[in-house]
Amino acid sequence: MPVTLDSLGALDALPFDEIIDVRSPSEFAEDHIPGAINLPVLSDAERARVGTIYVQEDKFLARKIGAALVARNAAAHIEGPLADRGGGWRPLVYCWRGGQRSGSFTVGIRRGSYPRRDQPAGALGR
């Protein structure tokens, strides 16, 4: 279920084991929630490619390409860095503005039967 927070302090009340930032590496480097790990669903180059196609060519094509990339990258994270997480693991997943990236990532997590907490309204600011 999506969660909207108005301060970093509100995180303390949520029952989660790990904070996952699914934004691109450069976005994560610029700012992130303290203690979050970066598991990007799009690399910087992939994000630029999809964004360019979205603006200059075709929005549907960009979404289709983006969806394939996100699924592939999410699978790699689930099979890689998250492979040792047990069934009781409770992540809080976030991205930035619209929640498309965090929402897409949590589809894979739900399929793995992990409970989820995501914050699709965006990172909480500084």
N, CA, C and O atoms as a Tinker XYZ file with bonds, in Angstrom:
   504  protein
     1  N      0.836000   -1.168000    0.000000    73     2
     2  CA     0.000000    0.000000    0.000000    64     1     3
     3  C      0.882000    1.232000    0.000000    63     2     4     5
     4  O      1.834000    1.299000    0.778000    81     3
     5  N      0.599000    2.201000   -0.841000    73     3     6
     6  CA     1.398000    3.420000   -0.887000    64     5     7
     7  C      1.325000    4.195000    0.417000    63     6     8     9
     8  O      0.296000    4.229000    1.091000    81     7
     9  N      2.439000    4.810000    0.749000    73     7    10
    10  CA     2.552000    5.600000    1.964000    64     9    11
    11  C      3.042000    6.981000    1.582000    63    10    12    13
    12  O      3.959000    7.116000    0.771000    81    11
    13  N      2.439000    8.008000    2.158000    73    11    14
    14  CA     2.904000    9.373000    1.940000    64    13    15
    15  C      3.387000    9.919000    3.268000    63    14    16    17
    16  O      2.672000    9.866000    4.268000    81    15
    17  N      4.594000   10.438000    3.273000    73    15    18
    18  CA     5.194000   10.983000    4.490000    64    17    19
    19  C      5.507000   12.459000    4.299000    63    18    20    21
    20  O      5.782000   12.909000    3.187000    81    19
    21  N      5.463000   13.198000    5.386000    73    19    22
    22  CA     5.776000   14.616000    5.272000    64    21    23
    23  C      7.092000   14.992000    5.943000    63    22    24    25
    24  O      7.489000   16.157000    5.919000    81    23
    25  N      7.771000   14.013000    6.543000    73    23    26
    26  CA     9.072000   14.287000    7.150000    64    25    27
    27  C      9.867000   12.989000    7.276000    63    26    28    29
    28  O      9.297000   11.898000    7.276000    81    27
    29  N     11.176000   13.120000    7.382000    73    27    30
    30  CA    12.015000   11.940000    7.581000    64    29    31
    31  C     11.723000   11.277000    8.915000    63    30    32    33
    32  O     11.831000   10.057000    9.039000    81    31
    33  N     11.354000   12.065000    9.907000    73    31    34
    34  CA    11.046000   11.519000   11.221000    64    33    35
    35  C      9.882000   10.541000   11.197000    63    34    36    37
    36  O      9.807000    9.642000   12.034000    81    35
    37  N      8.981000   10.710000   10.247000    73    35    38
    38  CA     7.825000    9.816000   10.135000    64    37    39
    39  C      8.244000    8.397000    9.745000    63    38    40    41
    40  O      7.476000    7.454000    9.937000    81    39
    41  N      9.437000    8.237000    9.206000    73    39    42
    42  CA     9.930000    6.904000    8.839000    64    41    43
    43  C     10.065000    5.994000   10.054000    63    42    44    45
    44  O      9.880000    4.781000    9.953000    81    43
    45  N     10.387000    6.578000   11.191000    73    43    46
    46  CA    10.607000    5.789000   12.408000    64    45    47
    47  C      9.380000    4.985000   12.825000    63    46    48    49
    48  O      9.510000    3.947000   13.473000    81    47
    49  N      8.197000    5.455000   12.459000    73    47    50
    50  CA     6.964000    4.776000   12.852000    64    49    51
    51  C      6.595000    3.629000   11.917000    63    50    52    53
    52  O      5.676000    2.867000   12.217000    81    51
    53  N      7.286000    3.493000   10.797000    73    51    54
    54  CA     6.934000    2.459000    9.819000    64    53    55
    55  C      7.688000    1.157000   10.078000    63    54    56    57
    56  O      8.874000    1.176000   10.409000    81    55
    57  N      6.998000    0.027000    9.928000    73    55    58
    58  CA     7.636000   -1.273000   10.148000    64    57    59
    59  C      8.324000   -1.784000    8.883000    63    58    60    61
    60  O      7.718000   -2.519000    8.104000    81    59
    61  N      9.576000   -1.404000    8.675000    73    59    62
    62  CA    10.314000   -1.887000    7.513000    64    61    63
    63  C     11.719000   -2.287000    7.937000    63    62    64    65
    64  O     12.230000   -1.843000    8.966000    81    63
    65  N     12.334000   -3.144000    7.112000    73    63    66
    66  CA    13.673000   -3.645000    7.417000    64    65    67
    67  C     14.768000   -2.928000    6.640000    63    66    68    69
    68  O     15.921000   -2.896000    7.070000    81    67
    69  N     14.408000   -2.354000    5.498000    73    67    70
    70  CA    15.409000   -1.770000    4.618000    64    69    71
    71  C     14.740000   -0.736000    3.727000    63    70    72    73
    72  O     13.587000   -0.900000    3.329000    81    71
    73  N     15.470000    0.333000    3.416000    73    71    74
    74  CA    14.981000    1.362000    2.517000    64    73    75
    75  C     15.684000    1.177000    1.179000    63    74    76    77
    76  O     16.913000    1.132000    1.121000    81    75
    77  N     14.909000    1.069000    0.106000    73    75    78
    78  CA    15.460000    0.874000   -1.234000    64    77    79
    79  C     15.077000    2.058000   -2.105000    63    78    80    81
    80  O     13.897000    2.360000   -2.285000    81    79
    81  N     16.080000    2.718000   -2.636000    73    79    82
    82  CA    15.913000    3.829000   -3.572000    64    81    83
    83  C     16.117000    3.251000   -4.969000    63    82    84    85
    84  O     17.205000    2.772000   -5.289000    81    83
    85  N     15.079000    3.293000   -5.802000    73    83    86
    86  CA    15.166000    2.681000   -7.126000    64    85    87
    87  C     15.503000    3.686000   -8.227000    63    86    88    89
    88  O     15.435000    3.356000   -9.411000    81    87
    89  N     15.865000    4.909000   -7.842000    73    87    90
    90  CA    16.230000    5.921000   -8.840000    64    89    91
    91  C     17.596000    5.608000   -9.441000    63    90    92    93
    92  O     18.308000    4.723000   -8.968000    81    91
    93  N     17.946000    6.338000  -10.477000    73    91    94
    94  CA    19.229000    6.122000  -11.159000    64    93    95
    95  C     20.394000    6.451000  -10.222000    63    94    96    97
    96  O     20.217000    7.181000   -9.246000    81    95
    97  N     21.577000    5.916000  -10.513000    73    95    98
    98  CA    22.731000    6.179000   -9.663000    64    97    99
    99  C     23.042000    7.666000   -9.476000    63    98   100   101
   100  O     23.408000    8.080000   -8.375000    81    99
   101  N     22.905000    8.471000  -10.527000    73    99   102
   102  CA    23.215000    9.898000  -10.363000    64   101   103
   103  C     22.177000   10.601000   -9.493000    63   102   104   105
   104  O     22.527000   11.509000   -8.739000    81   103
   105  N     20.918000   10.204000   -9.582000    73   103   106
   106  CA    19.892000   10.776000   -8.704000    64   105   107
   107  C     20.173000   10.408000   -7.251000    63   106   108   109
   108  O     20.059000   11.247000   -6.357000    81   107
   109  N     20.541000    9.152000   -7.024000    73   107   110
   110  CA    20.867000    8.687000   -5.676000    64   109   111
   111  C     22.066000    9.442000   -5.121000    63   110   112   113
   112  O     22.071000    9.833000   -3.954000    81   111
   113  N     23.081000    9.648000   -5.953000    73   111   114
   114  CA    24.282000   10.364000   -5.505000    64   113   115
   115  C     23.968000   11.804000   -5.132000    63   114   116   117
   116  O     24.591000   12.366000   -4.231000    81   115
   117  N     23.006000   12.400000   -5.822000    73   115   118
   118  CA    22.636000   13.788000   -5.550000    64   117   119
   119  C     21.929000   13.934000   -4.210000    63   118   120   121
   120  O     22.178000   14.893000   -3.479000    81   119
   121  N     21.047000   12.988000   -3.882000    73   119   122
   122  CA    20.306000   13.058000   -2.626000    64   121   123
   123  C     19.557000   11.751000   -2.431000    63   122   124   125
   124  O     19.081000   11.155000   -3.397000    81   123
   125  N     19.453000   11.306000   -1.198000    73   123   126
   126  CA    18.681000   10.109000   -0.885000    64   125   127
   127  C     18.347000   10.085000    0.597000    63   126   128   129
   128  O     18.941000   10.813000    1.393000    81   127
   129  N     17.401000    9.249000    0.953000    73   127   130
   130  CA    17.039000    9.078000    2.357000    64   129   131
   131  C     18.215000    8.425000    3.071000    63   130   132   133
   132  O     18.753000    7.433000    2.579000    81   131
   133  N     18.626000    8.958000    4.223000    73   131   134
   134  CA    19.740000    8.357000    4.963000    64   133   135
   135  C     19.505000    6.870000    5.235000    63   134   136   137
   136  O     18.431000    6.470000    5.684000    81   135
   137  N     20.520000    6.070000    4.958000    73   135   138
   138  CA    20.453000    4.633000    5.177000    64   137   139
   139  C     19.903000    3.834000    4.004000    63   138   140   141
   140  O     19.922000    2.603000    4.035000    81   139
   141  N     19.416000    4.512000    2.975000    73   139   142
   142  CA    18.861000    3.807000    1.811000    64   141   143
   143  C     19.969000    3.160000    0.992000    63   142   144   145
   144  O     21.098000    3.648000    0.943000    81   143
   145  N     19.617000    2.045000    0.348000    73   143   146
   146  CA    20.517000    1.440000   -0.622000    64   145   147
   147  C     19.969000    1.745000   -2.012000    63   146   148   149
   148  O     18.762000    1.912000   -2.183000    81   147
   149  N     20.845000    1.816000   -2.993000    73   147   150
   150  CA    20.432000    2.138000   -4.350000    64   149   151
   151  C     20.379000    0.876000   -5.194000    63   150   152   153
   152  O     21.404000    0.241000   -5.444000    81   151
   153  N     19.187000    0.519000   -5.627000    73   151   154
   154  CA    18.970000   -0.573000   -6.568000    64   153   155
   155  C     18.188000    0.025000   -7.733000    63   154   156   157
   156  O     16.964000   -0.100000   -7.791000    81   155
   157  N     18.889000    0.673000   -8.660000    73   155   158
   158  CA    18.208000    1.410000   -9.726000    64   157   159
   159  C     17.469000    0.494000  -10.704000    63   158   160   161
   160  O     17.988000   -0.538000  -11.130000    81   159
   161  N     16.256000    0.897000  -11.045000    73   159   162
   162  CA    15.515000    0.151000  -12.065000    64   161   163
   163  C     15.883000    0.623000  -13.462000    63   162   164   165
   164  O     15.606000   -0.069000  -14.442000    81   163
   165  N     16.506000    1.795000  -13.569000    73   163   166
   166  CA    17.062000    2.300000  -14.821000    64   165   167
   167  C     18.434000    2.901000  -14.526000    63   166   168   169
   168  O     18.589000    3.666000  -13.574000    81   167
   169  N     19.416000    2.559000  -15.333000    73   167   170
   170  CA    20.728000    3.205000  -15.204000    64   169   171
   171  C     20.594000    4.645000  -15.691000    63   170   172   173
   172  O     19.557000    5.026000  -16.234000    81   171
   173  N     21.620000    5.429000  -15.500000    73   171   174
   174  CA    21.594000    6.807000  -15.999000    64   173   175
   175  C     21.405000    6.832000  -17.518000    63   174   176   177
   176  O     20.622000    7.627000  -18.037000    81   175
   177  N     22.125000    5.958000  -18.226000    73   175   178
   178  CA    22.023000    5.922000  -19.690000    64   177   179
   179  C     20.633000    5.455000  -20.134000    63   178   180   181
   180  O     20.066000    6.002000  -21.080000    81   179
   181  N     20.088000    4.447000  -19.455000    73   179   182
   182  CA    18.753000    3.959000  -19.806000    64   181   183
   183  C     17.695000    5.031000  -19.553000    63   182   184   185
   184  O     16.780000    5.212000  -20.357000    81   183
   185  N     17.823000    5.727000  -18.450000    73   183   186
   186  CA    16.865000    6.793000  -18.127000    64   185   187
   187  C     16.915000    7.902000  -19.178000    63   186   188   189
   188  O     15.877000    8.409000  -19.602000    81   187
   189  N     18.125000    8.275000  -19.594000    73   187   190
   190  CA    18.275000    9.302000  -20.631000    64   189   191
   191  C     17.673000    8.829000  -21.953000    63   190   192   193
   192  O     16.997000    9.596000  -22.640000    81   191
   193  N     17.915000    7.578000  -22.305000    73   191   194
   194  CA    17.391000    7.032000  -23.566000    64   193   195
   195  C     15.865000    7.034000  -23.570000    63   194   196   197
   196  O     15.241000    7.487000  -24.530000    81   195
   197  N     15.272000    6.529000  -22.502000    73   195   198
   198  CA    13.812000    6.473000  -22.420000    64   197   199
   199  C     13.220000    7.880000  -22.412000    63   198   200   201
   200  O     12.211000    8.133000  -23.069000    81   199
   201  N     13.840000    8.788000  -21.676000    73   199   202
   202  CA    13.357000   10.170000  -21.626000    64   201   203
   203  C     13.425000   10.863000  -22.979000    63   202   204   205
   204  O     12.516000   11.605000  -23.352000    81   203
   205  N     14.497000   10.618000  -23.704000    73   203   206
   206  CA    14.638000   11.211000  -25.040000    64   205   207
   207  C     13.575000   10.679000  -25.995000    63   206   208   209
   208  O     12.970000   11.444000  -26.746000    81   207
   209  N     13.352000    9.384000  -25.964000    73   207   210
   210  CA    12.318000    8.786000  -26.818000    64   209   211
   211  C     10.951000    9.341000  -26.430000    63   210   212   213
   212  O     10.131000    9.629000  -27.302000    81   211
   213  N     10.702000    9.491000  -25.148000    73   211   214
   214  CA     9.424000   10.008000  -24.661000    64   213   215
   215  C      9.162000   11.418000  -25.195000    63   214   216   217
   216  O      8.055000   11.721000  -25.641000    81   215
   217  N     10.180000   12.274000  -25.150000    73   215   218
   218  CA    10.019000   13.680000  -25.546000    64   217   219
   219  C     10.079000   13.858000  -27.064000    63   218   220   221
   220  O      9.306000   14.630000  -27.631000    81   219
   221  N     10.994000   13.145000  -27.718000    73   219   222
   222  CA    11.258000   13.418000  -29.128000    64   221   223
   223  C     10.552000   12.485000  -30.111000    63   222   224   225
   224  O     10.375000   12.840000  -31.276000    81   223
   225  N     10.148000   11.298000  -29.659000    73   223   226
   226  CA     9.596000   10.327000  -30.603000    64   225   227
   227  C      8.166000    9.914000  -30.282000    63   226   228   229
   228  O      7.216000   10.357000  -30.927000    81   227
   229  N      8.029000    9.058000  -29.274000    73   227   230
   230  CA     6.720000    8.462000  -29.025000    64   229   231
   231  C      6.603000    8.060000  -27.557000    63   230   232   233
   232  O      7.428000    7.292000  -27.061000    81   231
   233  N      5.609000    8.558000  -26.870000    73   231   234
   234  CA     5.433000    8.276000  -25.444000    64   233   235
   235  C      5.171000    6.795000  -25.195000    63   234   236   237
   236  O      5.715000    6.215000  -24.255000    81   235
   237  N      4.336000    6.180000  -26.038000    73   235   238
   238  CA     4.045000    4.758000  -25.858000    64   237   239
   239  C      5.299000    3.910000  -26.030000    63   238   240   241
   240  O      5.555000    3.008000  -25.233000    81   239
   241  N      6.080000    4.195000  -27.067000    73   239   242
   242  CA     7.316000    3.450000  -27.294000    64   241   243
   243  C      8.259000    3.604000  -26.104000    63   242   244   245
   244  O      8.876000    2.633000  -25.666000    81   243
   245  N      8.367000    4.812000  -25.586000    73   243   246
   246  CA     9.236000    5.043000  -24.427000    64   245   247
   247  C      8.770000    4.226000  -23.225000    63   246   248   249
   248  O      9.588000    3.626000  -22.528000    81   247
   249  N      7.478000    4.202000  -22.982000    73   247   250
   250  CA     6.955000    3.414000  -21.853000    64   249   251
   251  C      7.198000    1.923000  -22.050000    63   250   252   253
   252  O      7.514000    1.205000  -21.101000    81   251
   253  N      7.049000    1.469000  -23.283000    73   251   254
   254  CA     7.266000    0.050000  -23.578000    64   253   255
   255  C      8.732000   -0.334000  -23.354000    63   254   256   257
   256  O      9.026000   -1.349000  -22.724000    81   255
   257  N      9.636000    0.482000  -23.871000    73   255   258
   258  CA    11.070000    0.221000  -23.670000    64   257   259
   259  C     11.413000    0.310000  -22.189000    63   258   260   261
   260  O     12.125000   -0.539000  -21.653000    81   259
   261  N     10.905000    1.339000  -21.541000    73   259   262
   262  CA    11.152000    1.509000  -20.107000    64   261   263
   263  C     10.653000    0.333000  -19.289000    63   262   264   265
   264  O     11.341000   -0.118000  -18.373000    81   263
   265  N      9.477000   -0.166000  -19.602000    73   263   266
   266  CA     8.922000   -1.306000  -18.870000    64   265   267
   267  C      9.815000   -2.534000  -18.993000    63   266   268   269
   268  O     10.043000   -3.240000  -18.010000    81   267
   269  N     10.320000   -2.789000  -20.196000    73   267   270
   270  CA    11.205000   -3.946000  -20.405000    64   269   271
   271  C     12.499000   -3.785000  -19.619000    63   270   272   273
   272  O     12.977000   -4.737000  -19.003000    81   271
   273  N     13.065000   -2.583000  -19.639000    73   271   274
   274  CA    14.310000   -2.332000  -18.899000    64   273   275
   275  C     14.100000   -2.465000  -17.398000    63   274   276   277
   276  O     14.918000   -3.070000  -16.705000    81   275
   277  N     13.008000   -1.902000  -16.896000    73   275   278
   278  CA    12.712000   -1.969000  -15.468000    64   277   279
   279  C     12.540000   -3.421000  -15.031000    63   278   280   281
   280  O     13.072000   -3.820000  -13.995000    81   279
   281  N     11.804000   -4.215000  -15.807000    73   279   282
   282  CA    11.589000   -5.615000  -15.455000    64   281   283
   283  C     12.915000   -6.374000  -15.417000    63   282   284   285
   284  O     13.164000   -7.158000  -14.501000    81   283
   285  N     13.757000   -6.136000  -16.416000    73   283   286
   286  CA    15.047000   -6.814000  -16.481000    64   285   287
   287  C     15.936000   -6.423000  -15.296000    63   286   288   289
   288  O     16.554000   -7.280000  -14.664000    81   287
   289  N     15.993000   -5.128000  -15.007000    73   287   290
   290  CA    16.848000   -4.649000  -13.916000    64   289   291
   291  C     16.311000   -5.078000  -12.555000    63   290   292   293
   292  O     17.089000   -5.437000  -11.671000    81   291
   293  N     14.985000   -5.045000  -12.374000    73   291   294
   294  CA    14.398000   -5.490000  -11.109000    64   293   295
   295  C     14.695000   -6.967000  -10.873000    63   294   296   297
   296  O     15.026000   -7.367000   -9.757000    81   295
   297  N     14.577000   -7.774000  -11.919000    73   295   298
   298  CA    14.880000   -9.198000  -11.791000    64   297   299
   299  C     16.328000   -9.411000  -11.371000    63   298   300   301
   300  O     16.614000  -10.268000  -10.536000    81   299
   301  N     17.236000   -8.640000  -11.943000    73   299   302
   302  CA    18.656000   -8.763000  -11.576000    64   301   303
   303  C     18.876000   -8.417000  -10.106000    63   302   304   305
   304  O     19.694000   -9.054000   -9.444000    81   303
   305  N     18.165000   -7.425000   -9.586000    73   303   306
   306  CA    18.295000   -7.071000   -8.169000    64   305   307
   307  C     17.714000   -8.157000   -7.272000    63   306   308   309
   308  O     18.293000   -8.484000   -6.236000    81   307
   309  N     16.569000   -8.719000   -7.669000    73   307   310
   310  CA    15.932000   -9.758000   -6.864000    64   309   311
   311  C     16.796000  -11.016000   -6.842000    63   310   312   313
   312  O     16.899000  -11.681000   -5.812000    81   311
   313  N     17.414000  -11.341000   -7.974000    73   311   314
   314  CA    18.284000  -12.520000   -8.042000    64   313   315
   315  C     19.678000  -12.248000   -7.482000    63   314   316   317
   316  O     20.391000  -13.184000   -7.120000    81   315
   317  N     20.072000  -10.981000   -7.409000    73   315   318
   318  CA    21.409000  -10.611000   -6.944000    64   317   319
   319  C     21.414000  -10.106000   -5.514000    63   318   320   321
   320  O     21.387000  -10.906000   -4.578000    81   319
   321  N     21.450000   -8.780000   -5.324000    73   319   322
   322  CA    21.594000   -8.217000   -3.977000    64   321   323
   323  C     20.480000   -8.610000   -3.005000    63   322   324   325
   324  O     20.704000   -8.601000   -1.794000    81   323
   325  N     19.308000   -8.950000   -3.489000    73   323   326
   326  CA    18.187000   -9.280000   -2.607000    64   325   327
   327  C     17.950000  -10.780000   -2.468000    63   326   328   329
   328  O     16.987000  -11.195000   -1.822000    81   327
   329  N     18.807000  -11.590000   -3.061000    73   327   330
   330  CA    18.597000  -13.040000   -3.098000    64   329   331
   331  C     18.534000  -13.664000   -1.711000    63   330   332   333
   332  O     17.861000  -14.679000   -1.529000    81   331
   333  N     19.209000  -13.091000   -0.740000    73   331   334
   334  CA    19.246000  -13.705000    0.590000    64   333   335
   335  C     18.132000  -13.218000    1.520000    63   334   336   337
   336  O     18.080000  -13.631000    2.679000    81   335
   337  N     17.242000  -12.350000    1.035000    73   335   338
   338  CA    16.167000  -11.851000    1.889000    64   337   339
   339  C     15.102000  -12.920000    2.058000    63   338   340   341
   340  O     14.655000  -13.525000    1.083000    81   339
   341  N     14.701000  -13.149000    3.297000    73   339   342
   342  CA    13.691000  -14.162000    3.606000    64   341   343
   343  C     12.280000  -13.650000    3.401000    63   342   344   345
   344  O     12.078000  -12.484000    3.063000    81   343
   345  N     11.312000  -14.512000    3.605000    73   343   346
   346  CA     9.915000  -14.195000    3.376000    64   345   347
   347  C      9.344000  -13.124000    4.283000    63   346   348   349
   348  O      8.333000  -12.508000    3.946000    81   347
   349  N      9.963000  -12.891000    5.415000    73   347   350
   350  CA     9.471000  -11.871000    6.337000    64   349   351
   351  C     10.080000  -10.499000    6.128000    63   350   352   353
   352  O      9.748000   -9.553000    6.843000    81   351
   353  N     10.967000  -10.385000    5.154000    73   351   354
   354  CA    11.653000   -9.108000    4.876000    64   353   355
   355  C     10.645000   -8.058000    4.435000    63   354   356   357
   356  O      9.784000   -8.323000    3.596000    81   355
   357  N     10.759000   -6.850000    5.015000    73   355   358
   358  CA     9.806000   -5.771000    4.743000    64   357   359
   359  C     10.543000   -4.540000    4.226000    63   358   360   361
   360  O     11.056000   -3.754000    5.023000    81   359
   361  N     10.604000   -4.356000    2.914000    73   359   362
   362  CA    11.297000   -3.189000    2.362000    64   361   363
   363  C     10.380000   -1.977000    2.246000    63   362   364   365
   364  O      9.166000   -2.110000    2.097000    81   363
   365  N     10.971000   -0.820000    2.317000    73   363   366
   366  CA    10.312000    0.427000    1.941000    64   365   367
   367  C     10.995000    0.868000    0.656000    63   366   368   369
   368  O     12.200000    1.118000    0.646000    81   367
   369  N     10.237000    0.966000   -0.418000    73   367   370
   370  CA    10.780000    1.264000   -1.747000    64   369   371
   371  C     10.311000    2.650000   -2.167000    63   370   372   373
   372  O      9.131000    2.978000   -2.044000    81   371
   373  N     11.243000    3.462000   -2.665000    73   371   374
   374  CA    10.833000    4.790000   -3.132000    64   373   375
   375  C     11.593000    5.212000   -4.374000    63   374   376   377
   376  O     12.669000    4.701000   -4.684000    81   375
   377  N     10.986000    6.174000   -5.081000    73   375   378
   378  CA    11.647000    6.823000   -6.212000    64   377   379
   379  C     11.508000    8.324000   -6.020000    63   378   380   381
   380  O     11.952000    8.845000   -4.997000    81   379
   381  N     10.924000    9.020000   -6.939000    73   379   382
   382  CA    10.892000   10.466000   -6.769000    64   381   383
   383  C      9.510000   11.043000   -6.969000    63   382   384   385
   384  O      8.778000   11.202000   -5.992000    81   383
   385  N      9.123000   11.358000   -8.173000    73   383   386
   386  CA     7.888000   12.122000   -8.391000    64   385   387
   387  C      6.632000   11.284000   -8.434000    63   386   388   389
   388  O      5.820000   11.338000   -7.511000    81   387
   389  N      6.457000   10.516000   -9.481000    73   387   390
   390  CA     5.166000    9.886000   -9.720000    64   389   391
   391  C      4.994000    8.491000   -9.181000    63   390   392   393
   392  O      3.873000    7.985000   -9.147000    81   391
   393  N      6.051000    7.857000   -8.765000    73   391   394
   394  CA     5.954000    6.515000   -8.223000    64   393   395
   395  C      5.955000    5.392000   -9.239000    63   394   396   397
   396  O      5.738000    4.234000   -8.880000    81   395
   397  N      6.197000    5.716000  -10.514000    73   395   398
   398  CA     6.191000    4.654000  -11.516000    64   397   399
   399  C      7.331000    3.666000  -11.304000    63   398   400   401
   400  O      7.139000    2.457000  -11.434000    81   399
   401  N      8.502000    4.169000  -10.982000    73   399   402
   402  CA     9.642000    3.264000  -10.800000    64   401   403
   403  C      9.490000    2.416000   -9.542000    63   402   404   405
   404  O      9.715000    1.206000   -9.589000    81   403
   405  N      9.116000    3.024000   -8.424000    73   403   406
   406  CA     8.949000    2.236000   -7.200000    64   405   407
   407  C      7.784000    1.264000   -7.347000    63   406   408   409
   408  O      7.859000    0.124000   -6.889000    81   407
   409  N      6.709000    1.716000   -7.988000    73   407   410
   410  CA     5.566000    0.835000   -8.207000    64   409   411
   411  C      5.915000   -0.358000   -9.075000    63   410   412   413
   412  O      5.491000   -1.480000   -8.798000    81   411
   413  N      6.692000   -0.117000  -10.129000    73   411   414
   414  CA     7.105000   -1.211000  -11.010000    64   413   415
   415  C      7.999000   -2.204000  -10.279000    63   414   416   417
   416  O      7.855000   -3.415000  -10.443000    81   415
   417  N      8.911000   -1.693000   -9.481000    73   415   418
   418  CA     9.819000   -2.569000   -8.738000    64   417   419
   419  C      9.057000   -3.433000   -7.731000    63   418   420   421
   420  O      9.365000   -4.612000   -7.559000    81   419
   421  N      8.069000   -2.846000   -7.074000    73   419   422
   422  CA     7.353000   -3.597000   -6.054000    64   421   423
   423  C      6.479000   -4.704000   -6.639000    63   422   424   425
   424  O      6.100000   -5.630000   -5.923000    81   423
   425  N      6.153000   -4.622000   -7.930000    73   423   426
   426  CA     5.425000   -5.729000   -8.559000    64   425   427
   427  C      6.248000   -7.009000   -8.427000    63   426   428   429
   428  O      5.711000   -8.057000   -8.070000    81   427
   429  N      7.541000   -6.928000   -8.711000    73   427   430
   430  CA     8.417000   -8.092000   -8.584000    64   429   431
   431  C      8.555000   -8.554000   -7.149000    63   430   432   433
   432  O      8.609000   -9.753000   -6.878000    81   431
   433  N      8.612000   -7.614000   -6.240000    73   431   434
   434  CA     8.714000   -7.971000   -4.828000    64   433   435
   435  C      7.441000   -8.684000   -4.366000    63   434   436   437
   436  O      7.514000   -9.685000   -3.653000    81   435
   437  N      6.292000   -8.179000   -4.763000    73   435   438
   438  CA     5.034000   -8.830000   -4.378000    64   437   439
   439  C      4.954000  -10.232000   -4.961000    63   438   440   441
   440  O      4.451000  -11.151000   -4.315000    81   439
   441  N      5.449000  -10.393000   -6.180000    73   439   442
   442  CA     5.437000  -11.719000   -6.798000    64   441   443
   443  C      6.310000  -12.681000   -5.998000    63   442   444   445
   444  O      6.068000  -13.888000   -5.988000    81   443
   445  N      7.309000  -12.148000   -5.338000    73   443   446
   446  CA     8.163000  -12.961000   -4.483000    64   445   447
   447  C      7.592000  -13.138000   -3.096000    63   446   448   449
   448  O      8.255000  -13.687000   -2.216000    81   447
   449  N      6.365000  -12.678000   -2.890000    73   447   450
   450  CA     5.629000  -12.817000   -1.635000    64   449   451
   451  C      6.182000  -11.972000   -0.503000    63   450   452   453
   452  O      5.853000  -12.210000    0.659000    81   451
   453  N      7.016000  -10.990000   -0.816000    73   451   454
   454  CA     7.458000  -10.078000    0.223000    64   453   455
   455  C      6.368000   -9.048000    0.469000    63   454   456   457
   456  O      5.784000   -8.533000   -0.484000    81   455
   457  N      6.082000   -8.736000    1.729000    73   455   458
   458  CA     5.188000   -7.602000    1.953000    64   457   459
   459  C      5.887000   -6.342000    1.487000    63   458   460   461
   460  O      7.117000   -6.309000    1.456000    81   459
   461  N      5.166000   -5.326000    1.130000    73   459   462
   462  CA     5.836000   -4.144000    0.621000    64   461   463
   463  C      5.327000   -2.892000    1.289000    63   462   464   465
   464  O      4.189000   -2.814000    1.753000    81   463
   465  N      6.194000   -1.934000    1.321000    73   463   466
   466  CA     5.865000   -0.561000    1.688000    64   465   467
   467  C      6.567000    0.276000    0.645000    63   466   468   469
   468  O      7.774000    0.139000    0.443000    81   467
   469  N      5.822000    1.143000   -0.021000    73   467   470
   470  CA     6.509000    2.036000   -0.945000    64   469   471
   471  C      6.027000    3.436000   -0.716000    63   470   472   473
   472  O      4.990000    3.659000   -0.093000    81   471
   473  N      6.775000    4.368000   -1.218000    73   471   474
   474  CA     6.510000    5.780000   -1.010000    64   473   475
   475  C      6.529000    6.433000   -2.380000    63   474   476   477
   476  O      7.489000    7.121000   -2.725000    81   475
   477  N      5.455000    6.219000   -3.184000    73   475   478
   478  CA     5.502000    6.658000   -4.560000    64   477   479
   479  C      5.386000    8.158000   -4.772000    63   478   480   481
   480  O      5.643000    8.649000   -5.872000    81   479
   481  N      5.006000    8.885000   -3.747000    73   479   482
   482  CA     4.841000   10.318000   -3.927000    64   481   483
   483  C      6.192000   11.031000   -4.034000    63   482   484   485
   484  O      6.238000   12.228000   -4.314000    81   483
   485  N      7.264000   10.321000   -3.818000    73   483   486
   486  CA     8.572000   10.912000   -3.985000    64   485   487
   487  C      9.406000   10.869000   -2.732000    63   486   488   489
   488  O      8.909000   10.607000   -1.636000    81   487
   489  N     10.664000   11.125000   -2.909000    73   487   490
   490  CA    11.559000   11.198000   -1.761000    64   489   491
   491  C     11.132000   12.371000   -0.895000    63   490   492   493
   492  O     10.405000   13.255000   -1.349000    81   491
   493  N     11.567000   12.378000    0.304000    73   491   494
   494  CA    11.049000   13.310000    1.299000    64   493   495
   495  C     11.771000   14.638000    1.320000    63   494   496   497
   496  O     11.500000   15.464000    2.192000    81   495
   497  N     12.659000   14.868000    0.416000    73   495   498
   498  CA    13.424000   16.110000    0.438000    64   497   499
   499  C     14.606000   15.983000    1.376000    63   498   500   501
   500  O     14.929000   14.889000    1.840000    81   499
   501  N     15.220000   17.057000    1.642000    73   499   502
   502  CA    16.435000   17.046000    2.463000    64   501   503
   503  C     16.111000   17.153000    3.922000    63   502   504
   504  O     17.016000   17.159000    4.757000    81   503
